[in-house]
Amino acid sequence: MEKKKREVRNESSTGMSRRNFLGTVSAGALGATIARPVPRASGQEDSGNLPQVTITINGRVHQLRVEPRWTLLYVLRDKLGLTGTKPGCERGECGSCTVLIDGVTRYSCLTLALEADGRQVTTVEGLMQGEQLGPVQRAFLEEDGFQCGYCTPGQVMSAEGLLRQKPNPTIDEIQIGMSGNLCRCGAYDHIFKSVRRAAELRK
Amino acid sequence: MRPFEYYSPRTLSEACNLLAEGEPDSKILAGGTDVLVEMRKSSAWSSKAIVDITRIPSLRGIGESGDWIIIKPLTTHTEVLHSDLVRTHAPLLQTAVSTIGSPQIRNRGTVGGNIMNAAACADTVPPLIALDAEIMLKSTSGERVIALSEFFVKPYVTVARRDEILVEVRFPKLPANARSSFVKLGRRNALSIARLSVAAVVCKDEAGVVTDARIVPGAAFPRWQRVPEAEKLLIGQKPSKELLVEGGKKVSEVMISFTGRRWSTEYKEPVIAVLVRRALEACE
């Protein structure tokens, strides 16, 4: 099942049209709501034999059975429906899957779900303050820190991680702190401005 | 990703036992920045088990013992970057880790993984060899210490046995009169793989005469090594601009004597010479 999903993703990443892309995402979200903790009968997905992990995601404790090969990214999106975290290159280069693990920025595509056992994970959904956007999200809106928006959740998480370490970063520190996230639209200038603005809004 | 067995030992001896007696075709997971990328290329991936050593606390941290700095293998690049000990006693290593990948990679990737993966472009290796680092390997049959310069056979191949775990990296603190540098040439500033790099250490006496010089190019030779032919040019001299240029040319010459002339030589020949000169200038 996972393999099939990945093929769909690969298609969308090579010849991505907005329609294909939206189709993939909504299918993923639908799959997740159905697939949640229902045990399956088929081989590897027989969840009774799978190791259990306890991961605190955005303050909520989740107990899940996971296959060893599942990445944190896959579990967040396809098992928990937290589709704010985006798959991109899936090999630790583009940054769209960035989340915080124990407060530190990490690529969720390069983290096994099993490795996150016992850890605190924060995704872009976790930056919301109730129904309101958090300061970093607001800053990206105010400063137009995106164009197509696909890399934005990752950018926002990198900014959040950076500002937790350095609440008042210099422009050099911003550029280094955001250097693990690619933006194919090239909105970097506005992204850097957004991070500055976010630093003000967080005060 | 293909299915695999996953083990998460909590102690070093448990990990050694797993590697010695468990699934013979297993792979150690530390930072995962290389292993997990390899695993996705499922055609090339054959290991049936992963031994995740990241939950062994004794394998993490930076310390000192007398004149030595000790770095445990699970220390991340970010931890090296923020270490006062490394800043004081091995600044070139700090420069090197600052060029690795991106913040997310540095938060994850480890010094031990960088060494054991043994990619020709590994950024921590040239500085560590310039620092005369040694490493300690452990298995159920005991421990052994190897000079890092003797550890590599060729890219991605080391003398470590399959059941051995890297448990310590250590090197003598640089003397107070040492200056050191690391320069790297990549295709961009972040998320960049070293095309070529140079680590250099130069010690001078009060008169400005070079008493010790160490030059280690990265991604240039079939295996990492110092370049004594170029180091000798500097020792006993007061470096002039011309001497540093000459040192660079010497490294280039030695490189070609090892690699022969190939498609990339036309580019690497002048570029490695310039990088060496810049690294030496940074030690002035």
Interface residues (C-beta under 8 A of the other chain):
Chain A: E2 Q44 P51 E67 P68 R69 T71 E90 R91 G92 E93 G95 T98 V104 T105 R106 Y107 C109 L110 T111 L112 L114 E115 S158 G161 L162 I176 G177 S179 G180 N181 L182
Chain B: M1 R2 P3 F4 E5 Y6 S8 L29 G32 T33 L36 V37 M39 R40 I50 D52 T54 T78 G101 S102 P103 Q104 I105 N107 R108 N189 A190 L191
